[in-house]
């Protein structure tokens, strides 16, 4: 697709991978709006990037409906939705609380569903669109302590496959991106240490990969891809 002039909405856009994607889209000439729950951080990121912003919680249906409606009212269409909002919680099964599991699913699964549903309505109406779901290599293989996070990403992968089959007939490309370890504040927020290294992935690598995938002519698309560090050790 031609990215210059494309209208893009990115959830979780105030930091990390979401912010890097917004920056990359701006560099390509897109009109971008970022969303997030932390209004102060969102405003700062939007000012730095020169993009619009919409404060809201992807886990709240009313916020999602308003966000997508306001975007389309302002821009006239929606060409790209990036479902990036998400977080992790890690604990062994016997210590996992139901409340923590629900909280992870509320954002990573239900939030992605709500945003995709509202975007799909617009995509179908206009006969085109691109839906990009940011998952994780944890959605390909589970591990110790990752009941909540890994299973939420497995769920996102399953939903993505369903949406891809439904929306292809409407000229909508649905892609799943599986980053491996990326240097962001994800680890600190999730409560575990992350060792910095010049060999590990930065958010920029994920953003660059997404831009490359989108630039493929609209007659084709990459359904799913993973991004690994070449030699992080």
C-alpha positions as CSV (number, residue, x, y, z in Angstrom):
1,X,0.0,0.0,0.0
2,X,1.0,3.6,-0.3
3,X,1.6,4.9,3.2
4,X,1.8,8.6,2.4
5,X,-1.5,10.0,3.4
6,X,-2.8,6.8,5.0
7,X,-4.9,7.2,8.2
8,X,-3.5,5.2,11.1
9,X,-4.7,4.5,14.6
10,X,-2.3,2.9,17.1
11,X,-3.3,1.7,20.6
12,X,-0.7,1.8,23.4
13,X,1.1,4.5,21.4
14,X,2.6,6.6,24.2
15,X,5.8,4.4,24.7
16,X,7.7,1.4,23.5
17,X,6.7,-0.4,20.4
18,X,3.6,1.6,19.8
19,X,5.4,4.9,20.0
20,X,8.1,3.5,17.6
21,X,5.4,2.5,15.1
22,X,3.8,5.9,15.3
23,X,7.2,7.5,14.6
24,X,7.8,5.3,11.6
25,X,4.4,6.0,10.2
26,X,4.9,9.7,10.5
27,X,8.2,9.4,8.7
28,X,6.3,7.6,5.9
29,X,3.8,10.5,5.7
30,X,0.8,8.9,7.5
31,X,-1.7,10.8,9.5
32,X,-1.5,9.2,12.9
33,X,-3.5,9.1,16.1
34,X,-2.2,7.3,19.2
35,X,-4.3,6.1,22.1
36,X,-3.6,5.1,25.7
37,X,-4.9,5.3,29.3
38,X,-2.2,7.6,30.7
39,X,-3.3,11.0,29.4
40,X,-0.2,12.9,30.5
41,X,2.2,10.4,28.8
42,X,-0.1,10.3,25.8
43,X,0.0,14.1,25.4
44,X,3.8,14.2,25.8
45,X,4.3,11.5,23.1
46,X,1.8,13.1,20.7
47,X,3.6,16.5,21.1
48,X,7.0,14.9,20.5
49,X,5.8,12.9,17.4
50,X,3.5,15.6,16.0
51,X,0.5,13.3,16.0
52,X,-3.1,13.3,17.3
53,X,-4.1,11.5,20.5
54,X,-7.2,10.0,22.0
55,X,-7.2,9.1,25.7
56,X,-9.1,6.0,26.5
57,X,-9.1,2.4,27.8
58,X,-9.3,-0.4,25.2
59,X,-10.9,-2.5,27.8
60,X,-13.9,-0.1,28.1
61,X,-16.4,-0.6,25.2
62,X,-17.7,2.9,25.3
63,X,-14.1,4.3,25.1
64,X,-13.4,2.1,22.1
65,X,-16.6,3.0,20.2
66,X,-15.8,6.7,20.8
67,X,-12.2,6.5,19.8
68,X,-12.9,4.9,16.4
69,X,-15.9,7.0,15.8
70,X,-14.0,10.2,16.5
71,X,-11.1,9.1,14.3
72,X,-13.3,8.4,11.3
73,X,-15.3,11.7,11.9
74,X,-12.0,13.6,11.8
75,X,-10.2,11.7,9.0
76,X,-13.0,10.4,6.9
77,X,-11.6,6.9,6.8
78,X,-9.4,4.4,8.6
79,X,-6.6,2.7,6.7
80,X,-4.6,1.1,9.5
81,X,-5.4,-0.1,13.0
82,X,-2.4,-1.3,15.1
83,X,-3.6,-3.3,18.1
84,X,-0.5,-2.7,20.2
85,X,-1.9,-2.1,23.8
86,X,-1.0,-4.9,26.1
87,X,0.9,-5.8,29.3
88,X,2.1,-8.9,31.1
89,X,1.8,-10.5,34.5
90,X,4.0,-13.4,35.4
91,X,3.5,-15.9,38.3
92,X,3.4,-19.7,38.7
93,X,0.0,-21.3,38.4
94,X,-0.5,-22.0,42.1
95,X,0.1,-18.3,42.9
96,X,-2.0,-16.8,40.0
97,X,-5.0,-14.9,41.1
98,X,-8.2,-14.8,39.0
99,X,-8.2,-11.0,39.2
100,X,-4.7,-10.8,37.6
101,X,-5.6,-13.2,34.8
102,X,-8.8,-11.1,34.1
103,X,-6.8,-7.9,34.0
104,X,-4.4,-9.2,31.4
105,X,-7.2,-10.6,29.3
106,X,-9.2,-7.4,29.6
107,X,-6.5,-5.5,27.7
108,X,-4.6,-8.1,25.6
109,X,-7.7,-10.0,24.4
110,X,-10.9,-8.2,25.0
111,X,-9.4,-4.8,24.2
112,X,-8.0,-6.1,20.9
113,X,-11.3,-7.6,20.1
114,X,-13.2,-4.4,20.8
115,X,-10.8,-2.2,18.7
116,X,-10.8,-4.8,15.9
117,X,-14.6,-5.0,15.9
118,X,-15.1,-1.2,15.6
119,X,-12.4,-0.9,13.0
120,X,-13.8,-3.8,11.0
121,X,-17.1,-2.0,10.6
122,X,-15.3,0.9,8.9
123,X,-13.1,-1.4,6.9
124,X,-16.0,-3.3,5.5
125,X,-17.9,0.0,4.7
126,X,-15.0,1.4,2.8
127,X,-13.9,-1.9,1.2
128,X,-10.3,-1.8,2.4
129,X,-8.1,-1.7,5.5
130,X,-5.2,-3.1,7.4
131,X,-5.4,-4.7,10.8
132,X,-2.2,-5.3,12.6
133,X,-2.2,-7.2,15.9
134,X,1.0,-7.1,18.0
135,X,1.4,-10.4,19.7
136,X,4.6,-12.0,21.0
137,X,6.7,-15.1,20.5
138,X,5.2,-16.0,23.9
139,X,2.0,-16.6,21.8
140,X,3.9,-19.4,20.0
141,X,5.3,-21.3,22.9
142,X,4.3,-21.1,26.6
143,X,6.8,-21.1,29.5
144,X,7.0,-21.2,33.3
145,X,5.1,-18.4,35.0
146,X,3.5,-17.2,31.8
147,X,0.0,-18.5,32.2
148,X,-1.7,-15.1,31.8
149,X,0.5,-13.5,29.2
150,X,1.2,-16.4,26.9
151,X,-2.4,-17.6,26.9
152,X,-3.6,-14.1,26.1
153,X,-1.3,-14.0,23.1
154,X,-2.4,-17.5,22.0
155,X,-5.9,-16.2,22.2
156,X,-5.0,-13.1,20.1
157,X,-3.4,-15.4,17.5
158,X,-6.6,-17.5,17.3
159,X,-8.8,-14.4,16.9
160,X,-6.4,-13.0,14.3
161,X,-6.9,-16.2,12.2
162,X,-10.6,-15.9,12.4
163,X,-10.6,-12.2,11.5
164,X,-8.2,-12.8,8.6
165,X,-10.6,-15.4,7.1
166,X,-13.6,-13.1,7.6
167,X,-12.1,-9.9,6.3
168,X,-10.1,-10.9,3.2
169,X,-13.2,-10.9,1.1
170,X,-13.6,-7.2,1.9
171,X,-10.0,-6.4,0.8
172,X,-8.8,-6.1,4.4
173,X,-5.3,-7.4,5.2
174,X,-5.0,-8.9,8.7
175,X,-1.5,-9.4,10.0
176,X,0.0,-10.8,13.3
177,X,3.4,-9.7,14.5
178,X,5.3,-11.7,17.0
179,X,8.3,-9.8,18.5
180,X,10.7,-11.6,20.7
181,X,12.4,-9.8,23.6
182,X,12.4,-6.0,22.9
183,X,14.1,-3.4,25.1
184,X,11.1,-1.4,26.5
185,X,9.5,-0.7,29.9
186,X,7.4,-3.9,29.5
187,X,9.7,-6.0,31.8
188,X,9.8,-3.3,34.5
189,X,6.0,-2.9,34.4
190,X,5.6,-6.7,34.6
191,X,7.9,-6.9,37.6
192,X,11.0,-8.7,36.3
193,X,14.5,-7.5,35.5
194,X,15.7,-7.0,31.9
195,X,19.4,-6.9,31.0
196,X,20.2,-4.2,28.6
197,X,22.3,-5.2,25.5
198,X,23.3,-3.5,22.3
199,X,22.4,-6.8,20.6
200,X,18.8,-7.0,21.7
201,X,15.9,-5.7,19.7
202,X,14.7,-2.1,19.9
203,X,11.1,-1.0,19.2
204,X,12.5,0.4,16.0
205,X,13.1,-3.0,14.5
206,X,9.5,-4.0,15.0
207,X,8.3,-0.7,13.5
208,X,10.5,-1.1,10.5
209,X,9.3,-4.7,9.9
210,X,5.7,-3.5,10.0
211,X,6.3,-0.7,7.6
212,X,7.9,-3.2,5.2
213,X,5.0,-5.5,5.5
214,X,2.5,-2.8,4.8
215,X,4.3,-1.6,1.7
216,X,3.6,-4.8,-0.2
217,X,1.1,-4.2,-2.9
218,X,-2.5,-4.5,-1.7
219,X,-3.0,-7.6,-3.8
220,X,-0.8,-9.5,-1.3
221,X,0.1,-9.5,2.4
222,X,2.1,-11.4,5.0
223,X,-0.3,-13.1,7.4
224,X,2.1,-13.5,10.3
225,X,5.7,-12.9,11.0
226,X,8.1,-13.1,14.0
227,X,11.0,-10.7,14.7
228,X,14.0,-12.1,16.5
229,X,17.3,-10.6,17.5
230,X,20.1,-12.0,15.3
231,X,22.5,-12.7,18.2
232,X,21.2,-11.4,21.6
233,X,23.8,-13.3,23.6
